Amino acid sequence: MKEQDLTQLTVNELKAKQKTLKTSSILILIAMAIMLISGIFFMLKMKSPVFTILPVAFLPLVIVFSKQLKSIKEELQKRENSPN
């Protein structure tokens, strides 16, 4: 995914992108929690820890989203504090 230059986006576009990233992060974290719980259940039931590794695969995605959210927040704060 190509990262856009945040200075080229308007405030409304930044807020929309922030909302989308926040929603996506929350949904992925919920999915990861469900996968972890079901993985533990299957591990106890079938004695195979294969499904407990699956949530770890999505961890880099959450890290990337959180870094993008942080940079968007910094850009919004910079624009709010700068004189027009």
MOPAC internal coordinates of N, CA, C and O (Angstrom, degrees):
PM7 1SCF
backbone

  N    0.0000 0     0.00 0     0.00 0    0    0    0
  C    1.4374 1     0.00 0     0.00 0    1    0    0
  C    1.5281 1   108.11 1     0.00 0    2    1    0
  O    1.2310 1   120.83 1   -54.67 1    3    2    1
  N    1.3092 1   116.02 1   125.33 1    3    2    1
  C    1.4538 1   121.20 1  -179.05 1    5    3    2
  C    1.5299 1   109.51 1   -79.34 1    6    5    3
  O    1.2310 1   121.07 1   -51.81 1    7    6    5
  N    1.3190 1   115.56 1   128.19 1    7    6    5
  C    1.4550 1   120.25 1  -178.93 1    9    7    6
  C    1.5222 1   109.46 1   -85.62 1   10    9    7
  O    1.2310 1   121.00 1   -48.85 1   11   10    9
  N    1.3163 1   115.70 1   131.15 1   11   10    9
  C    1.4544 1   121.24 1   179.88 1   13   11   10
  C    1.5241 1   109.81 1   -81.34 1   14   13   11
  O    1.2310 1   121.35 1   -24.95 1   15   14   13
  N    1.3244 1   115.02 1   155.05 1   15   14   13
  C    1.4519 1   120.31 1   173.78 1   17   15   14
  C    1.5305 1   107.16 1   -76.41 1   18   17   15
  O    1.2310 1   120.82 1   -62.11 1   19   18   17
  N    1.3133 1   116.04 1   117.89 1   19   18   17
  C    1.4611 1   120.22 1  -173.89 1   21   19   18
  C    1.5215 1   112.52 1   -68.16 1   22   21   19
  O    1.2310 1   120.10 1   156.84 1   23   22   21
  N    1.3201 1   117.41 1   -23.16 1   23   22   21
  C    1.4577 1   119.56 1   179.61 1   25   23   22
  C    1.5205 1   111.74 1   -71.48 1   26   25   23
  O    1.2310 1   119.91 1   161.77 1   27   26   25
  N    1.3130 1   117.78 1   -18.23 1   27   26   25
  C    1.4608 1   121.68 1   179.89 1   29   27   26
  C    1.5263 1   112.92 1   -85.98 1   30   29   27
  O    1.2310 1   120.08 1   167.04 1   31   30   29
  N    1.3263 1   117.44 1   -12.96 1   31   30   29
  C    1.4532 1   121.42 1  -177.72 1   33   31   30
  C    1.5289 1   111.07 1   -89.41 1   34   33   31
  O    1.2310 1   120.92 1   -28.85 1   35   34   33
  N    1.3289 1   115.85 1   151.15 1   35   34   33
  C    1.4604 1   120.64 1   175.80 1   37   35   34
  C    1.5252 1   109.06 1   -78.91 1   38   37   35
  O    1.2310 1   121.13 1   -10.53 1   39   38   37
  N    1.3242 1   115.44 1   169.47 1   39   38   37
  C    1.4653 1   120.56 1   179.83 1   41   39   38
  C    1.5227 1   110.15 1   -63.34 1   42   41   39
  O    1.2310 1   120.32 1   139.22 1   43   42   41
  N    1.3316 1   117.00 1   -40.78 1   43   42   41
  C    1.4697 1   120.26 1   179.49 1   45   43   42
  C    1.5286 1   111.12 1   -64.61 1   46   45   43
  O    1.2310 1   120.30 1   140.45 1   47   46   45
  N    1.3178 1   117.03 1   -39.55 1   47   46   45
  C    1.4611 1   120.69 1   178.11 1   49   47   46
  C    1.5250 1   110.62 1   -66.25 1   50   49   47
  O    1.2310 1   120.54 1   141.26 1   51   50   49
  N    1.3293 1   116.58 1   -38.74 1   51   50   49
  C    1.4632 1   120.19 1   177.25 1   53   51   50
  C    1.5207 1   111.55 1   -64.28 1   54   53   51
  O    1.2310 1   120.46 1   137.15 1   55   54   53
  N    1.3110 1   116.72 1   -42.85 1   55   54   53
  C    1.4668 1   120.39 1   179.37 1   57   55   54
  C    1.5297 1   111.16 1   -65.82 1   58   57   55
  O    1.2310 1   120.37 1   141.75 1   59   58   57
  N    1.3391 1   116.89 1   -38.25 1   59   58   57
  C    1.4627 1   120.24 1   177.74 1   61   59   58
  C    1.5212 1   110.65 1   -66.20 1   62   61   59
  O    1.2310 1   120.74 1   138.15 1   63   62   61
  N    1.3222 1   116.18 1   -41.85 1   63   62   61
  C    1.4662 1   120.57 1   178.49 1   65   63   62
  C    1.5259 1   110.49 1   -65.44 1   66   65   63
  O    1.2310 1   120.45 1   140.90 1   67   66   65
  N    1.3256 1   116.74 1   -39.10 1   67   66   65
  C    1.4602 1   121.59 1   178.23 1   69   67   66
  C    1.5288 1   110.38 1   -62.88 1   70   69   67
  O    1.2310 1   120.47 1   136.44 1   71   70   69
  N    1.3156 1   116.71 1   -43.56 1   71   70   69
  C    1.4640 1   121.14 1  -179.83 1   73   71   70
  C    1.5327 1   110.53 1   -64.67 1   74   73   71
  O    1.2310 1   120.54 1   137.69 1   75   74   73
  N    1.3223 1   116.58 1   -42.31 1   75   74   73
  C    1.4618 1   120.84 1   179.49 1   77   75   74
  C    1.5243 1   111.33 1   -63.80 1   78   77   75
  O    1.2310 1   120.48 1   134.57 1   79   78   77
  N    1.3332 1   116.68 1   -45.43 1   79   78   77
  C    1.4622 1   120.53 1   179.83 1   81   79   78
  C    1.5256 1   111.79 1   -64.79 1   82   81   79
  O    1.2310 1   120.65 1   140.00 1   83   82   81
  N    1.3199 1   116.36 1   -40.00 1   83   82   81
  C    1.4611 1   120.28 1  -179.78 1   85   83   82
  C    1.5272 1   110.54 1   -65.26 1   86   85   83
  O    1.2310 1   120.55 1   136.48 1   87   86   85
  N    1.3390 1   116.56 1   -43.52 1   87   86   85
  C    1.4575 1   120.91 1   178.88 1   89   87   86
  C    1.5270 1   110.80 1   -64.47 1   90   89   87
  O    1.2310 1   120.68 1   135.89 1   91   90   89
  N    1.3198 1   116.30 1   -44.11 1   91   90   89
  C    1.4619 1   120.64 1   179.46 1   93   91   90
  C    1.5263 1   111.12 1   -62.61 1   94   93   91
  O    1.2310 1   120.35 1   138.01 1   95   94   93
  N    1.3111 1   116.94 1   -41.99 1   95   94   93
  C    1.4652 1   120.72 1   179.61 1   97   95   94
  C    1.5214 1   111.37 1   -62.82 1   98   97   95
  O    1.2310 1   120.87 1   136.91 1   99   98   97
  N    1.3219 1   115.95 1   -43.09 1   99   98   97
  C    1.4647 1   119.73 1   179.66 1  101   99   98
  C    1.5229 1   110.73 1   -64.07 1  102  101   99
  O    1.2310 1   120.18 1   136.21 1  103  102  101
  N    1.3326 1   117.26 1   -43.79 1  103  102  101
  C    1.4606 1   120.39 1   179.90 1  105  103  102
  C    1.5311 1   111.62 1   -64.36 1  106  105  103
  O    1.2310 1   120.31 1   139.87 1  107  106  105
  N    1.3132 1   117.01 1   -40.13 1  107  106  105
  C    1.4691 1   119.89 1   178.44 1  109  107  106
  C    1.5210 1   110.63 1   -66.68 1  110  109  107
  O    1.2310 1   120.13 1   139.84 1  111  110  109
  N    1.3353 1   117.36 1   -40.16 1  111  110  109
  C    1.4699 1   119.82 1   178.02 1  113  111  110
  C    1.5246 1   111.51 1   -64.16 1  114  113  111
  O    1.2310 1   120.44 1   141.27 1  115  114  113
  N    1.3333 1   116.76 1   -38.73 1  115  114  113
  C    1.4708 1   120.13 1   176.93 1  117  115  114
  C    1.5242 1   110.10 1   -64.74 1  118  117  115
  O    1.2310 1   120.68 1   136.18 1  119  118  117
  N    1.3372 1   116.31 1   -43.82 1  119  118  117
  C    1.4670 1   119.83 1   178.48 1  121  119  118
  C    1.5263 1   111.08 1   -62.97 1  122  121  119
  O    1.2310 1   120.63 1   141.05 1  123  122  121
  N    1.3298 1   116.40 1   -38.95 1  123  122  121
  C    1.4641 1   119.93 1   178.22 1  125  123  122
  C    1.5298 1   110.99 1   -64.30 1  126  125  123
  O    1.2310 1   120.38 1   140.15 1  127  126  125
  N    1.3210 1   116.88 1   -39.85 1  127  126  125
  C    1.4661 1   120.34 1   178.88 1  129  127  126
  C    1.5304 1   110.59 1   -64.71 1  130  129  127
  O    1.2310 1   120.57 1   138.26 1  131  130  129
  N    1.3245 1   116.52 1   -41.74 1  131  130  129
  C    1.4676 1   120.16 1   178.28 1  133  131  130
  C    1.5291 1   110.20 1   -64.11 1  134  133  131
  O    1.2310 1   120.64 1   137.08 1  135  134  133
  N    1.3424 1   116.37 1   -42.92 1  135  134  133
  C    1.4649 1   119.84 1   178.56 1  137  135  134
  C    1.5220 1   111.19 1   -63.52 1  138  137  135
  O    1.2310 1   120.05 1   141.30 1  139  138  137
  N    1.3216 1   117.51 1   -38.70 1  139  138  137
  C    1.4573 1   120.73 1   179.63 1  141  139  138
  C    1.5227 1   111.44 1   -66.39 1  142  141  139
  O    1.2310 1   120.76 1   135.54 1  143  142  141
  N    1.3242 1   116.16 1   -44.46 1  143  142  141
  C    1.4675 1   120.23 1   179.33 1  145  143  142
  C    1.5205 1   110.85 1   -63.63 1  146  145  143
  O    1.2310 1   120.58 1   134.59 1  147  146  145
  N    1.3380 1   116.50 1   -45.41 1  147  146  145
  C    1.4632 1   118.88 1   179.36 1  149  147  146
  C    1.5312 1   110.62 1   -68.48 1  150  149  147
  O    1.2310 1   119.95 1   145.88 1  151  150  149
  N    1.3247 1   117.70 1   -34.12 1  151  150  149
  C    1.4582 1   120.20 1   176.87 1  153  151  150
  C    1.5107 1   111.95 1   -63.77 1  154  153  151
  O    1.2310 1   120.43 1   138.32 1  155  154  153
  N    1.3214 1   116.79 1   -41.68 1  155  154  153
  C    1.4691 1   120.47 1   177.34 1  157  155  154
  C    1.5190 1   110.29 1   -65.19 1  158  157  155
  O    1.2310 1   120.90 1   139.42 1  159  158  157
  N    1.3351 1   115.89 1   -40.58 1  159  158  157
  C    1.4665 1   119.77 1   178.03 1  161  159  158
  C    1.5228 1   110.92 1   -60.83 1  162  161  159
  O    1.2310 1   120.49 1   132.65 1  163  162  161
  N    1.3487 1   116.66 1   -47.35 1  163  162  161
  C    1.4584 1   119.65 1   179.82 1  165  163  162
  C    1.5234 1   111.70 1   -67.03 1  166  165  163
  O    1.2310 1   120.24 1   147.25 1  167  166  165
  N    1.3120 1   117.14 1   -32.75 1  167  166  165
  C    1.4621 1   119.80 1   178.48 1  169  167  166
  C    1.5315 1   110.00 1   -65.32 1  170  169  167
  O    1.2310 1   120.59 1   138.04 1  171  170  169
  N    1.3272 1   116.48 1   -41.96 1  171  170  169
  C    1.4600 1   119.55 1   179.14 1  173  171  170
  C    1.5242 1   111.45 1   -70.87 1  174  173  171
  O    1.2310 1   120.83 1   144.90 1  175  174  173
  N    1.3288 1   116.03 1   -35.10 1  175  174  173
  C    1.4654 1   120.50 1  -176.31 1  177  175  174
  C    1.5331 1   111.89 1   -79.07 1  178  177  175
  O    1.2310 1   120.16 1   135.99 1  179  178  177
  N    1.3428 1   117.30 1   -44.01 1  179  178  177
  C    1.4647 1   121.38 1  -173.57 1  181  179  178
  C    1.5220 1   113.88 1  -107.02 1  182  181  179
  O    1.2310 1   119.89 1   175.14 1  183  182  181
  N    1.3053 1   117.82 1    -4.86 1  183  182  181
  C    1.4721 1   123.34 1  -179.02 1  185  183  182
  C    1.5358 1   112.23 1    61.36 1  186  185  183
  O    1.2310 1   120.68 1  -147.99 1  187  186  185
  N    1.3413 1   116.31 1    32.01 1  187  186  185
  C    1.4644 1   120.93 1   178.93 1  189  187  186
  C    1.5289 1   108.74 1  -128.31 1  190  189  187
  O    1.2310 1   119.82 1   -62.62 1  191  190  189
  N    1.3311 1   117.95 1   117.38 1  191  190  189
  C    1.4754 1   120.13 1  -176.46 1  193  191  190
  C    1.5340 1   114.06 1   -85.42 1  194  193  191
  O    1.2310 1   119.70 1  -156.43 1  195  194  193
  N    1.3311 1   118.17 1    23.57 1  195  194  193
  C    1.4588 1   121.44 1  -175.34 1  197  195  194
  C    1.5264 1   111.33 1   -63.78 1  198  197  195
  O    1.2310 1   119.48 1   135.49 1  199  198  197
  N    1.3118 1   118.59 1   -44.51 1  199  198  197
  C    1.4599 1   121.78 1  -173.89 1  201  199  198
  C    1.5243 1   113.67 1   -78.43 1  202  201  199
  O    1.2310 1   119.47 1   167.45 1  203  202  201
  N    1.3130 1   118.61 1   -12.55 1  203  202  201
  C    1.4576 1   119.86 1   179.13 1  205  203  202
  C    1.5239 1   111.70 1   -76.06 1  206  205  203
  O    1.2310 1   119.89 1   162.84 1  207  206  205
  N    1.3209 1   117.81 1   -17.16 1  207  206  205
  C    1.4649 1   122.09 1   179.47 1  209  207  206
  C    1.5251 1   111.20 1   -82.31 1  210  209  207
  O    1.2310 1   120.00 1   156.52 1  211  210  209
  N    1.3176 1   117.60 1   -23.48 1  211  210  209
  C    1.4620 1   122.63 1  -174.86 1  213  211  210
  C    1.5318 1   114.29 1   -56.10 1  214  213  211
  O    1.2310 1   118.26 1   136.06 1  215  214  213
  N    1.3258 1   120.93 1   -43.94 1  215  214  213
  C    1.4686 1   119.14 1   179.66 1  217  215  214
  C    1.5291 1   113.79 1   -62.97 1  218  217  215
  O    1.2310 1   120.19 1   152.93 1  219  218  217
  N    1.3107 1   117.24 1   -27.07 1  219  218  217
  C    1.4668 1   121.15 1   179.49 1  221  219  218
  C    1.5269 1   110.87 1   -66.31 1  222  221  219
  O    1.2310 1   120.28 1   152.96 1  223  222  221
  N    1.3233 1   117.07 1   -27.04 1  223  222  221
  C    1.4616 1   121.21 1   179.84 1  225  223  222
  C    1.5298 1   111.79 1   -66.07 1  226  225  223
  O    1.2310 1   120.01 1   153.65 1  227  226  225
  N    1.3157 1   117.59 1   -26.35 1  227  226  225
  C    1.4606 1   121.28 1  -178.94 1  229  227  226
  C    1.5200 1   113.22 1   -91.19 1  230  229  227
  O    1.2310 1   120.00 1   174.78 1  231  230  229
  N    1.2991 1   117.61 1    -5.22 1  231  230  229
  C    1.4570 1   121.90 1  -178.44 1  233  231  230
  C    1.5335 1   113.21 1   -61.31 1  234  233  231
  O    1.2310 1   118.45 1   138.17 1  235  234  233
  N    1.3391 1   120.56 1   -41.83 1  235  234  233
  C    1.4652 1   119.07 1   177.67 1  237  235  234
  C    1.5239 1   113.66 1   -60.67 1  238  237  235
  O    1.2310 1   120.54 1   147.26 1  239  238  237
  N    1.3168 1   116.57 1   -32.74 1  239  238  237
  C    1.4589 1   120.38 1   178.10 1  241  239  238
  C    1.5269 1   111.11 1   -64.82 1  242  241  239
  O    1.2310 1   120.63 1   138.33 1  243  242  241
  N    1.3108 1   116.40 1   -41.67 1  243  242  241
  C    1.4639 1   120.64 1   178.05 1  245  243  242
  C    1.5256 1   110.44 1   -66.27 1  246  245  243
  O    1.2310 1   120.32 1   142.12 1  247  246  245
  N    1.3240 1   116.98 1   -37.88 1  247  246  245
  C    1.4635 1   120.47 1   179.23 1  249  247  246
  C    1.5224 1   110.78 1   -65.14 1  250  249  247
  O    1.2310 1   120.13 1   136.60 1  251  250  249
  N    1.3244 1   117.36 1   -43.40 1  251  250  249
  C    1.4635 1   121.28 1   178.82 1  253  251  250
  C    1.5244 1   110.41 1   -63.69 1  254  253  251
  O    1.2310 1   120.40 1   135.53 1  255  254  253
  N    1.3209 1   116.85 1   -44.47 1  255  254  253
  C    1.4656 1   120.10 1   178.87 1  257  255  254
  C    1.5239 1   111.62 1   -61.81 1  258  257  255
  O    1.2310 1   120.20 1   139.74 1  259  258  257
  N    1.3385 1   117.21 1   -40.26 1  259  258  257
  C    1.4619 1   119.49 1  -179.19 1  261  259  258
  C    1.5294 1   111.18 1   -67.85 1  262  261  259
  O    1.2310 1   120.10 1   143.72 1  263  262  261
  N    1.3442 1   117.41 1   -36.28 1  263  262  261
  C    1.4617 1   119.81 1   176.69 1  265  263  262
  C    1.5295 1   111.01 1   -66.36 1  266  265  263
  O    1.2310 1   120.16 1   140.22 1  267  266  265
  N    1.3225 1   117.31 1   -39.78 1  267  266  265
  C    1.4584 1   120.62 1   177.47 1  269  267  266
  C    1.5197 1   111.15 1   -65.99 1  270  269  267
  O    1.2310 1   120.46 1   139.81 1  271  270  269
  N    1.3325 1   116.73 1   -40.19 1  271  270  269
  C    1.4663 1   120.17 1   177.03 1  273  271  270
  C    1.5172 1   111.29 1   -61.61 1  274  273  271
  O    1.2310 1   120.50 1   139.01 1  275  274  273
  N    1.3181 1   116.65 1   -40.99 1  275  274  273
  C    1.4606 1   120.95 1   179.61 1  277  275  274
  C    1.5232 1   110.78 1   -63.38 1  278  277  275
  O    1.2310 1   120.42 1   137.15 1  279  278  277
  N    1.3283 1   116.80 1   -42.85 1  279  278  277
  C    1.4717 1   119.21 1   179.93 1  281  279  278
  C    1.5235 1   111.71 1   -68.54 1  282  281  279
  O    1.2310 1   119.83 1   146.00 1  283  282  281
  N    1.3170 1   117.94 1   -34.00 1  283  282  281
  C    1.4683 1   120.67 1   176.70 1  285  283  282
  C    1.5232 1   110.03 1   -67.50 1  286  285  283
  O    1.2310 1   120.09 1   137.24 1  287  286  285
  N    1.3281 1   117.43 1   -42.76 1  287  286  285
  C    1.4669 1   120.58 1   178.05 1  289  287  286
  C    1.5252 1   111.16 1   -61.26 1  290  289  287
  O    1.2310 1   120.78 1   138.11 1  291  290  289
  N    1.3408 1   116.12 1   -41.89 1  291  290  289
  C    1.4637 1   119.78 1   178.83 1  293  291  290
  C    1.5295 1   110.95 1   -63.66 1  294  293  291
  O    1.2310 1   120.31 1   138.74 1  295  294  293
  N    1.3214 1   117.01 1   -41.26 1  295  294  293
  C    1.4679 1   120.67 1   179.31 1  297  295  294
  C    1.5262 1   111.03 1   -65.40 1  298  297  295
  O    1.2310 1   120.19 1   139.27 1  299  298  297
  N    1.3299 1   117.23 1   -40.73 1  299  298  297
  C    1.4668 1   120.35 1   178.10 1  301  299  298
  C    1.5272 1   110.87 1   -65.16 1  302  301  299
  O    1.2310 1   120.19 1   138.67 1  303  302  301
  N    1.3351 1   117.25 1   -41.33 1  303  302  301
  C    1.4624 1   120.21 1   178.16 1  305  303  302
  C    1.5228 1   111.07 1   -65.80 1  306  305  303
  O    1.2310 1   120.47 1   141.26 1  307  306  305
  N    1.3102 1   116.70 1   -38.74 1  307  306  305
  C    1.4504 1   120.68 1   178.95 1  309  307  306
  C    1.5374 1   110.54 1   -63.26 1  310  309  307
  O    1.2310 1   120.67 1   140.39 1  311  310  309
  N    1.3107 1   116.32 1   -39.61 1  311  310  309
  C    1.4653 1   119.95 1   179.12 1  313  311  310
  C    1.5174 1   112.63 1   -71.03 1  314  313  311
  O    1.2310 1   120.42 1   146.09 1  315  314  313
  N    1.3414 1   116.80 1   -33.91 1  315  314  313
  C    1.4639 1   120.04 1   178.20 1  317  315  314
  C    1.5192 1   111.24 1   -69.93 1  318  317  315
  O    1.2310 1   120.02 1   144.42 1  319  318  317
  N    1.3074 1   117.57 1   -35.58 1  319  318  317
  C    1.4658 1   122.07 1  -176.87 1  321  319  318
  C    1.5182 1   113.68 1   -85.01 1  322  321  319
  O    1.2310 1   119.99 1   163.84 1  323  322  321
  N    1.3172 1   117.63 1   -16.16 1  323  322  321
  C    1.4587 1   119.66 1  -177.71 1  325  323  322
  C    1.5331 1   110.73 1   -81.88 1  326  325  323
  O    1.2310 1   120.09 1   -40.32 1  327  326  325
  N    1.3439 1   117.43 1   139.68 1  327  326  325
  C    1.4544 1   119.96 1   177.64 1  329  327  326
  C    1.5400 1   110.06 1   -72.86 1  330  329  327
  O    1.2310 1   120.71 1   -37.12 1  331  330  329
  N    1.3059 1   116.25 1   142.88 1  331  330  329
  C    1.4756 1   120.57 1  -178.70 1  333  331  330
  C    1.4747 1   111.90 1   -81.65 1  334  333  331
  O    1.2310 1   120.10 1   180.00 1  335  334  333

